[in-house]
Amino acid sequence: MTQETIIITGASRGIGRALTALCLERGHPVVAVARNLDDLERLSPSGSPLQCHSADLSNPQQAAAAGEAIAAALSDRAILVNNAATQDDWQFFDARNTADALTRNVALNLTAPILLTRILCGAASIDAVVFIQSLLSLEPKGSAAVYSAAKAGLGMVAKALRLQSKDGKIRFQEVYLPLVDTDMTAGRGTGKISPEVAAEQIYKAIMSGRPRVYVGKARLMAAIHWLSPALAGFILSRM
């Protein structure tokens, strides 16, 4: 039986790169999406079942075009992994938070996953949509206000889609990760997991079919948040 195709955004670096390598290793055809086509094409040796799409997902027009191109090329059943994200670790009133920076942040972290999910689920045979989540969707960090808000919004989208999809034809899953050792988290936090460990846990979560999965320390933080949102907020604000 043909393995499902895995569509991975933010595939050229960090978690996305590790997940792309893992899925190819497990025999899945992969559609990799990122800005830099050269970086994508180096992900796997020639002849591997890897398709590359170059798109700046912080540009809604490019995100929509990528979704339409992927949908048109798909011939097998697929899983969409909305992984691409960015977090500017700035105070909200920092001069770097220009209108353009704020708009691009929301576009990449929230608008692009919504667009890709809508386009691909409407035009292709999608079995599951996976949203890679952050604990900052539960309680915000002062220097990541927009990122926290976007991830919280993504959680609401996933929940609403689960309510709309009671027939179970498409699974809408969220995977909550602890801090992962990537460029985005450089210089903050301790006890990070590697991108390879994150990828393995994401893959297991996808295959489990569970709607919401908390990985490692994220499971403990979710429990703390359930018991005491104030304490969870204090801990997360210091990440």
Backbone bond lengths (Angstrom), bond angles and torsions (degrees), N, CA, C in turn:
res aa  C-N    CA-C-N  psi(-1)  N-CA   C-N-CA  omega(-1)  CA-C   N-CA-C  phi
1 M - - - 1.458 - - 1.531 109.30 -
2 T 1.331 116.43 137.21 1.464 120.94 -179.24 1.517 110.44 -69.28
3 Q 1.322 116.10 132.64 1.457 120.90 176.17 1.524 109.87 -68.59
4 E 1.330 116.04 146.63 1.459 119.92 175.93 1.532 110.24 -61.01
5 T 1.317 115.13 145.03 1.462 121.02 172.88 1.531 107.99 -76.39
6 I 1.327 116.90 136.46 1.461 121.61 178.20 1.526 108.16 -108.48
7 I 1.316 116.40 120.37 1.467 122.42 177.31 1.524 107.32 -97.39
8 I 1.330 117.07 120.87 1.463 121.41 -173.87 1.517 109.49 -124.10
9 T 1.327 116.86 121.81 1.466 120.25 174.79 1.531 109.37 -91.73
10 G 1.323 115.83 155.05 1.465 119.54 -175.49 1.512 111.06 63.02
11 A 1.339 115.44 40.72 1.471 120.67 -169.23 1.520 114.67 -82.85
12 S 1.319 118.62 -9.62 1.461 119.28 -172.21 1.521 114.37 -89.27
13 R 1.336 117.57 -10.81 1.469 120.31 -175.89 1.522 110.90 -142.52
14 G 1.328 115.14 161.20 1.449 121.92 169.63 1.510 115.68 52.79
15 I 1.331 115.82 -129.96 1.460 121.79 -177.22 1.523 110.90 -61.46
16 G 1.336 116.81 -43.27 1.458 120.11 -177.98 1.520 112.57 -61.68
17 R 1.312 115.97 -40.07 1.473 120.38 178.87 1.531 110.22 -64.87
18 A 1.332 116.61 -44.92 1.465 120.57 179.99 1.525 111.17 -65.59
19 L 1.328 116.99 -38.93 1.462 120.16 179.66 1.523 111.25 -68.80
20 T 1.322 117.02 -37.13 1.468 120.76 176.21 1.525 110.56 -60.18
21 A 1.334 116.28 -47.73 1.471 120.39 179.50 1.521 111.38 -60.99
22 L 1.337 116.56 -41.80 1.467 120.78 -178.65 1.528 111.25 -65.87
23 C 1.321 117.12 -44.42 1.460 120.16 -178.33 1.524 111.30 -65.51
24 L 1.330 117.17 -39.67 1.459 119.90 175.79 1.524 110.54 -62.90
25 E 1.314 116.02 -41.02 1.470 121.10 178.93 1.523 111.08 -62.26
26 R 1.340 116.61 -35.11 1.471 121.09 -179.04 1.531 112.19 -83.72
27 G 1.323 117.17 3.54 1.458 120.36 174.32 1.512 116.07 92.35
28 H 1.323 117.51 11.74 1.458 120.24 178.98 1.528 110.79 -88.93
29 P 1.319 118.79 135.07 1.465 119.14 164.54 1.531 107.57 -63.71
30 V 1.311 116.93 142.70 1.461 121.06 -177.52 1.529 109.79 -125.68
31 V 1.327 115.09 136.34 1.454 122.03 168.74 1.525 106.36 -106.85
32 A 1.324 116.66 113.05 1.462 122.28 -175.00 1.521 109.69 -103.47
33 V 1.337 115.16 131.05 1.465 120.91 -177.97 1.523 109.45 -122.84
34 A 1.319 117.08 128.59 1.465 122.96 174.97 1.523 107.95 -165.78
35 R 1.322 116.18 174.36 1.461 119.76 -178.06 1.525 112.60 -72.65
36 N 1.336 116.89 -42.30 1.459 120.77 -171.33 1.527 111.11 -94.99
37 L 1.324 116.73 108.63 1.463 121.05 -177.40 1.521 111.91 -65.25
38 D 1.331 117.93 -36.56 1.464 120.50 179.69 1.523 110.86 -62.05
39 D 1.335 116.79 -42.53 1.471 120.39 178.02 1.522 110.65 -62.66
40 L 1.321 117.30 -39.95 1.462 120.86 -179.93 1.523 111.24 -64.61
41 E 1.326 116.13 -43.47 1.466 119.31 -175.40 1.523 112.61 -70.22
42 R 1.324 117.20 -14.94 1.467 120.71 175.95 1.524 112.17 -87.22
43 L 1.318 117.65 -0.36 1.464 120.33 -175.86 1.516 113.00 -70.53
44 S 1.317 117.45 -25.23 1.462 119.67 -175.20 1.521 110.19 -151.84
45 P 1.321 117.42 149.54 1.467 120.42 178.33 1.524 111.40 -60.49
46 S 1.310 115.46 156.17 1.453 121.84 178.01 1.528 110.28 -56.55
47 G 1.311 115.83 139.28 1.461 120.43 178.90 1.511 113.85 96.07
48 S 1.318 118.38 -8.40 1.466 120.60 178.40 1.523 109.31 -76.01
49 P 1.336 117.78 157.09 1.469 120.44 -179.75 1.536 111.69 -77.14
50 L 1.319 115.56 63.29 1.463 121.66 -177.31 1.520 109.65 -122.86
51 Q 1.332 115.31 123.31 1.457 121.46 173.09 1.526 108.11 -108.32
52 C 1.308 117.21 138.79 1.466 121.38 -176.68 1.524 110.69 -117.22
53 H 1.309 115.41 134.41 1.461 121.75 176.44 1.519 108.37 -126.85
54 S 1.311 116.14 120.18 1.455 121.08 177.52 1.525 109.50 -89.68
55 A 1.346 116.59 123.84 1.464 120.71 179.19 1.515 108.80 -159.32
56 D 1.317 115.16 139.91 1.458 121.65 171.45 1.522 106.52 -89.74
57 L 1.325 117.14 100.60 1.461 121.12 -173.42 1.522 113.06 -73.10
58 S 1.341 117.29 -7.29 1.462 118.75 173.02 1.525 110.89 -80.39
59 N 1.328 116.64 -3.08 1.460 123.60 174.16 1.532 107.08 -105.78
60 P 1.337 119.12 109.02 1.466 120.73 -175.57 1.521 114.19 -56.27
61 Q 1.336 117.08 -34.36 1.460 119.27 179.04 1.526 110.90 -65.74
62 Q 1.339 116.32 -41.79 1.463 119.43 177.98 1.529 111.43 -68.75
63 A 1.323 116.91 -36.80 1.468 120.49 178.02 1.525 110.23 -62.15
64 A 1.333 116.33 -46.03 1.461 120.22 179.90 1.527 110.99 -64.37
65 A 1.335 116.76 -41.90 1.463 120.39 179.53 1.525 110.95 -63.41
66 A 1.328 116.52 -40.00 1.474 119.78 178.11 1.524 110.42 -63.21
67 G 1.331 116.78 -43.34 1.456 120.06 178.90 1.518 112.24 -60.20
68 E 1.314 116.52 -43.53 1.464 120.84 -179.85 1.533 111.22 -66.57
69 A 1.339 116.98 -39.53 1.468 120.26 179.59 1.531 111.13 -66.69
70 I 1.323 115.89 -41.10 1.468 119.97 179.18 1.516 110.40 -65.45
71 A 1.334 116.59 -45.52 1.466 120.76 -179.46 1.525 110.88 -59.82
72 A 1.327 116.72 -40.89 1.465 120.67 -178.31 1.528 112.08 -66.36
73 A 1.339 116.49 -29.52 1.466 120.54 -175.85 1.524 113.50 -90.44
74 L 1.324 117.84 -15.22 1.456 120.11 -175.79 1.520 111.52 -73.07
75 S 1.320 115.66 132.53 1.466 119.90 176.87 1.525 111.77 -118.41
76 D 1.333 116.74 -14.71 1.468 121.24 -179.68 1.522 109.66 -118.49
77 R 1.302 115.10 173.05 1.465 120.65 176.86 1.522 108.72 -67.90
78 A 1.338 115.58 150.52 1.464 119.13 -171.75 1.517 112.00 -143.58
79 I 1.327 113.71 163.27 1.468 123.47 174.35 1.523 106.87 -124.95
80 L 1.322 116.48 130.56 1.459 121.95 177.78 1.519 109.46 -99.03
81 V 1.325 116.76 124.85 1.460 121.73 175.82 1.527 108.53 -111.18
82 N 1.317 116.24 106.00 1.461 122.34 177.42 1.527 108.62 -81.51
83 N 1.309 115.65 91.34 1.461 121.45 -174.20 1.528 113.49 -107.32
84 A 1.332 117.79 -32.11 1.468 121.04 -174.31 1.525 111.22 -56.66
85 A 1.322 116.11 133.89 1.468 120.84 -179.98 1.515 109.61 -159.94
86 T 1.320 115.66 160.33 1.454 121.07 173.40 1.512 108.92 -142.22
87 Q 1.322 116.11 147.54 1.463 120.52 177.42 1.526 108.76 -137.07
88 D 1.324 115.82 112.61 1.456 120.76 174.06 1.522 108.14 -86.77
89 D 1.326 116.45 115.57 1.464 121.20 -175.03 1.529 109.64 -85.50
90 W 1.341 114.70 65.31 1.460 121.32 -176.79 1.528 109.26 -123.60
91 Q 1.326 115.91 149.80 1.454 119.76 169.20 1.536 108.78 -64.03
92 F 1.325 115.94 148.64 1.457 120.49 -171.92 1.528 112.71 -57.11
93 F 1.335 117.35 -38.17 1.462 120.31 -176.39 1.528 113.09 -92.69
94 D 1.338 116.52 13.07 1.454 121.17 174.05 1.531 109.14 -60.44
95 A 1.323 116.55 141.25 1.462 120.80 -178.19 1.528 112.48 -60.96
96 R 1.337 116.93 -23.09 1.465 120.05 179.22 1.529 112.18 -71.03
97 N 1.330 117.10 -18.38 1.462 120.66 178.12 1.527 110.01 -79.39
98 T 1.299 115.62 66.25 1.458 121.39 177.79 1.532 109.79 -73.88
99 A 1.311 116.10 169.11 1.469 119.81 177.18 1.526 110.51 -58.26
100 D 1.333 117.25 -39.16 1.464 120.90 -179.86 1.523 111.10 -66.75
101 A 1.345 116.79 -44.07 1.465 120.25 -179.76 1.525 111.30 -63.21
102 L 1.319 117.02 -43.15 1.462 121.29 179.91 1.528 110.83 -64.80
103 T 1.324 115.69 -42.46 1.460 120.21 -178.76 1.523 111.07 -65.09
104 R 1.333 117.11 -42.45 1.465 120.96 -179.90 1.532 110.69 -67.02
105 N 1.330 116.65 -35.82 1.456 120.56 178.65 1.527 110.78 -61.96
106 V 1.323 116.03 -48.80 1.468 120.05 178.69 1.526 110.72 -65.04
107 A 1.328 116.46 -39.50 1.463 120.30 -178.15 1.531 111.66 -62.31
108 L 1.326 117.33 -43.47 1.461 120.04 -178.55 1.529 112.00 -73.93
109 N 1.334 116.56 -44.54 1.461 120.28 -173.08 1.524 114.37 -80.61
110 L 1.338 117.27 -23.12 1.462 119.30 -175.49 1.532 113.08 -128.84
111 T 1.330 116.82 -51.15 1.464 119.04 -174.77 1.527 112.00 -65.63
112 A 1.336 117.53 -45.08 1.473 120.13 -177.68 1.525 112.71 -60.85
113 P 1.345 119.40 -47.12 1.471 118.09 176.59 1.526 113.36 -59.31
114 I 1.336 116.13 -37.97 1.467 119.40 178.64 1.526 110.54 -64.75
115 L 1.336 116.90 -46.73 1.463 120.80 -179.63 1.524 111.44 -61.69
116 L 1.327 116.87 -48.86 1.463 119.95 -177.91 1.519 111.40 -63.13
117 T 1.329 116.55 -40.24 1.462 120.26 178.75 1.518 110.53 -63.36
118 R 1.311 116.52 -45.82 1.482 120.50 -178.67 1.525 110.78 -64.28
119 I 1.313 117.24 -46.42 1.466 120.53 -176.14 1.522 111.21 -67.74
120 L 1.330 116.70 -48.12 1.463 119.79 -175.23 1.522 112.37 -71.46
121 C 1.317 117.76 -39.39 1.471 119.35 178.98 1.524 111.23 -69.25
122 G 1.324 116.15 -25.21 1.453 119.27 179.59 1.515 114.20 -84.59
123 A 1.339 117.04 -19.99 1.460 119.49 -171.82 1.517 114.65 -125.77
124 A 1.323 118.35 -5.62 1.467 120.40 -176.33 1.532 110.09 -135.53
125 S 1.337 114.96 170.77 1.467 120.96 -179.78 1.525 109.09 -88.87
126 I 1.321 116.02 84.57 1.462 121.52 -176.82 1.529 109.86 -98.07
127 D 1.324 116.48 125.45 1.463 121.36 177.85 1.522 112.03 -88.48
128 A 1.346 116.76 -32.30 1.464 119.73 -177.07 1.523 109.60 -153.44
129 V 1.327 114.18 147.85 1.459 122.19 171.01 1.520 106.55 -120.57
130 V 1.327 115.72 126.44 1.469 121.24 -176.13 1.518 108.71 -115.81
131 F 1.324 116.51 128.27 1.454 122.30 176.63 1.534 107.86 -107.04
132 I 1.323 117.36 118.11 1.461 120.71 176.11 1.528 107.15 -78.70
133 Q 1.330 114.78 118.38 1.450 120.66 -169.03 1.529 112.66 -108.49
134 S 1.323 113.99 167.19 1.466 122.35 178.43 1.518 109.05 -124.60
135 L 1.322 115.92 147.70 1.467 120.21 174.99 1.525 111.63 -64.03
136 L 1.338 117.02 -19.28 1.462 119.87 177.69 1.524 111.82 -70.73
137 S 1.322 117.16 -5.14 1.461 119.58 171.48 1.527 110.78 -76.53
138 L 1.338 116.17 -17.92 1.467 120.87 179.08 1.516 111.49 -86.39
139 E 1.325 115.79 -45.49 1.467 122.62 178.27 1.525 107.11 -143.37
140 P 1.332 118.65 137.31 1.462 120.30 -172.45 1.519 114.37 -80.95
141 K 1.314 113.59 160.71 1.457 122.74 170.16 1.521 107.43 -107.35
142 G 1.338 117.27 136.36 1.449 121.24 -174.58 1.511 114.15 -57.72
143 S 1.330 117.07 -34.99 1.460 120.63 -178.31 1.524 112.38 -93.78
144 A 1.327 116.96 14.22 1.472 120.67 177.94 1.527 109.18 -143.01
145 A 1.333 115.49 47.21 1.467 120.13 -174.42 1.523 112.38 -60.75
146 V 1.321 116.95 -47.54 1.462 120.36 -175.71 1.526 110.65 -71.37
147 Y 1.327 116.67 -41.99 1.469 120.91 176.64 1.528 110.29 -59.19
148 S 1.332 116.78 -46.27 1.470 121.06 -179.99 1.521 110.37 -60.46
149 A 1.335 116.13 -44.08 1.465 120.36 -179.89 1.519 111.54 -64.59
150 A 1.337 116.32 -41.21 1.464 120.00 -179.75 1.525 111.00 -64.46
151 K 1.323 117.46 -42.41 1.464 120.73 179.29 1.524 111.28 -67.77
152 A 1.333 116.96 -36.44 1.463 119.71 175.50 1.528 109.81 -63.68
153 G 1.335 116.15 -41.67 1.457 119.85 177.02 1.509 112.44 -62.26
154 L 1.326 116.60 -37.70 1.454 121.28 178.51 1.531 110.50 -63.12
155 G 1.338 115.32 -37.67 1.456 119.32 176.88 1.519 111.96 -62.34
156 M 1.334 116.66 -39.60 1.457 121.02 177.98 1.528 110.96 -66.44
157 V 1.323 116.48 -39.03 1.470 120.32 177.38 1.523 110.01 -61.30
158 A 1.329 116.18 -47.47 1.468 120.26 -179.40 1.526 111.08 -60.71
159 K 1.317 116.14 -43.07 1.466 120.24 -179.68 1.521 111.22 -64.55
160 A 1.334 116.59 -43.22 1.459 120.50 178.85 1.525 111.72 -63.52
161 L 1.338 116.03 -39.50 1.464 119.55 179.42 1.521 111.12 -66.57
162 R 1.329 117.15 -35.61 1.467 119.23 175.89 1.523 110.51 -64.23
163 L 1.329 117.36 -38.13 1.466 121.02 177.80 1.527 111.33 -64.62
164 Q 1.331 116.45 -35.77 1.462 121.03 -179.25 1.527 112.33 -77.93
165 S 1.317 117.46 -18.38 1.469 121.15 -171.26 1.520 111.51 -113.48
166 K 1.306 115.63 51.29 1.463 119.47 -177.99 1.519 112.67 -70.53
167 D 1.340 116.93 -14.29 1.461 118.91 175.86 1.519 111.57 -74.43
168 G 1.347 117.36 -12.90 1.456 121.40 175.51 1.512 115.14 74.28
169 K 1.331 117.49 11.16 1.466 118.49 -178.91 1.528 111.81 -66.29
170 I 1.333 116.40 -33.03 1.461 121.18 175.44 1.522 108.29 -124.10
171 R 1.324 116.61 129.69 1.459 121.39 175.63 1.532 108.77 -87.96
172 F 1.320 116.06 133.88 1.458 120.40 174.89 1.527 107.06 -114.85
173 Q 1.336 115.48 109.05 1.453 121.77 -170.55 1.525 111.53 -117.18
174 E 1.331 115.38 148.22 1.460 121.87 172.94 1.521 108.53 -121.39
175 V 1.322 115.83 135.79 1.464 121.45 175.89 1.525 107.89 -119.53
176 Y 1.325 116.17 115.51 1.463 122.58 -178.49 1.522 109.04 -96.00
177 L 1.315 115.58 121.49 1.455 121.25 -176.87 1.529 111.54 -105.63
178 P 1.339 117.52 149.92 1.463 120.26 166.21 1.528 108.01 -75.88
179 L 1.326 117.50 -172.73 1.464 119.52 177.23 1.534 110.25 -61.80
180 V 1.323 115.17 131.30 1.458 121.53 178.75 1.522 107.72 -113.69
181 D 1.314 116.48 141.43 1.467 122.24 -175.66 1.523 110.30 -76.98
182 T 1.331 116.35 85.66 1.460 122.80 179.68 1.525 109.21 -129.05
183 D 1.312 116.05 175.79 1.464 120.43 176.94 1.522 111.12 -59.01
184 M 1.331 117.02 -34.20 1.456 121.03 -176.39 1.527 112.43 -66.79
185 T 1.343 116.84 -29.69 1.470 119.81 -177.12 1.523 112.48 -103.45
186 A 1.327 117.50 10.51 1.472 120.69 -178.21 1.529 110.72 -57.46
187 G 1.335 115.29 132.44 1.455 120.47 175.34 1.509 115.62 84.34
188 R 1.325 118.15 4.79 1.460 118.05 178.45 1.525 110.58 -140.55
189 G 1.336 113.48 144.05 1.456 119.76 176.30 1.517 113.58 77.28
190 T 1.320 114.83 162.32 1.467 121.88 177.41 1.527 108.53 -132.70
191 G 1.332 115.15 171.00 1.455 119.57 177.60 1.517 113.71 65.32
192 K 1.337 116.87 31.20 1.463 120.30 -178.34 1.529 110.82 -71.64
193 I 1.324 115.21 151.94 1.458 119.59 171.98 1.525 108.38 -94.00
194 S 1.315 116.91 158.25 1.456 120.93 -179.05 1.532 110.11 -78.93
195 P 1.333 117.57 158.11 1.465 119.56 174.86 1.532 112.78 -57.07
196 E 1.334 116.34 -33.63 1.468 119.88 -179.70 1.523 111.53 -67.13
197 V 1.331 116.56 -40.95 1.469 120.25 176.55 1.524 109.85 -65.77
198 A 1.327 116.61 -42.64 1.467 120.47 177.73 1.522 110.67 -59.37
199 A 1.335 116.62 -43.80 1.463 120.66 -179.11 1.523 111.38 -62.05
200 E 1.321 116.34 -43.62 1.475 120.57 179.13 1.530 110.71 -60.41
201 Q 1.331 116.36 -42.63 1.464 120.41 -179.09 1.535 111.46 -70.27
202 I 1.322 116.86 -36.64 1.466 120.08 176.17 1.529 109.75 -63.43
203 Y 1.323 116.51 -44.21 1.460 120.43 179.93 1.531 110.67 -60.36
204 K 1.320 116.37 -45.01 1.471 120.17 178.54 1.524 110.85 -61.68
205 A 1.329 115.61 -40.67 1.467 119.98 179.78 1.529 110.88 -63.55
206 I 1.329 116.37 -42.89 1.463 120.06 179.31 1.523 109.93 -60.31
207 M 1.323 116.24 -48.04 1.457 120.57 -176.45 1.532 112.20 -68.71
208 S 1.332 117.19 -24.14 1.466 120.10 178.90 1.522 111.86 -71.11
209 G 1.335 115.88 -27.43 1.453 119.97 -179.04 1.513 114.53 77.84
210 R 1.319 117.76 1.88 1.467 120.42 -177.35 1.524 110.39 -70.27
211 P 1.334 118.22 142.59 1.468 120.35 -176.02 1.519 114.27 -68.44
212 R 1.320 117.36 -30.69 1.469 119.71 -177.21 1.529 108.40 -143.53
213 V 1.329 116.38 122.42 1.468 121.38 -177.71 1.520 109.10 -126.60
214 Y 1.334 115.49 131.86 1.467 121.80 176.93 1.517 108.08 -109.25
215 V 1.319 116.35 126.46 1.466 122.05 -174.45 1.522 110.51 -99.01
216 G 1.339 116.72 131.45 1.462 122.20 173.09 1.515 113.69 52.94
217 K 1.341 116.32 -125.96 1.459 121.47 -177.43 1.523 112.71 -62.55
218 A 1.319 116.92 -20.87 1.467 119.80 177.47 1.528 110.77 -62.99
219 R 1.334 116.68 -31.20 1.461 120.61 178.23 1.524 110.70 -64.76
220 L 1.339 116.06 -42.61 1.462 120.33 177.98 1.524 110.72 -65.02
221 M 1.330 116.68 -43.16 1.461 119.83 -179.08 1.519 111.56 -64.39
222 A 1.320 116.83 -36.96 1.468 119.72 177.14 1.524 110.53 -63.37
223 A 1.336 116.74 -38.09 1.465 120.49 178.15 1.522 110.70 -67.14
224 I 1.341 116.41 -41.99 1.464 120.38 177.57 1.531 109.82 -61.84
225 H 1.322 116.00 -41.84 1.467 119.85 -179.86 1.525 111.36 -62.92
226 W 1.311 116.83 -37.69 1.469 120.90 178.63 1.525 110.99 -65.47
227 L 1.347 115.65 -39.16 1.462 120.52 -178.67 1.520 112.27 -79.21
228 S 1.346 116.33 -40.92 1.466 120.79 -175.95 1.526 110.42 -149.61
229 P 1.329 117.52 90.84 1.465 119.51 177.98 1.528 112.97 -55.31
230 A 1.345 117.00 -34.03 1.466 120.15 -179.45 1.521 111.12 -64.27
231 L 1.348 116.84 -43.80 1.466 120.15 179.50 1.526 110.17 -67.21
232 A 1.303 117.19 -42.28 1.478 119.70 177.98 1.528 110.06 -61.90
233 G 1.318 116.66 -40.43 1.445 120.04 178.83 1.501 112.19 -62.21
234 F 1.339 117.23 -40.37 1.466 121.48 179.15 1.528 110.19 -63.41
235 I 1.339 116.78 -44.13 1.468 120.66 -178.58 1.529 110.68 -66.17
236 L 1.313 115.69 -46.45 1.469 119.20 -176.45 1.515 112.07 -68.85
237 S 1.325 117.33 -30.30 1.463 119.39 179.62 1.515 112.90 -66.45
238 R 1.344 116.23 -16.03 1.459 121.33 -178.54 1.513 113.06 -101.49
239 M 1.340 117.20 4.14 1.476 120.66 -178.71 1.531 110.31 -68.03
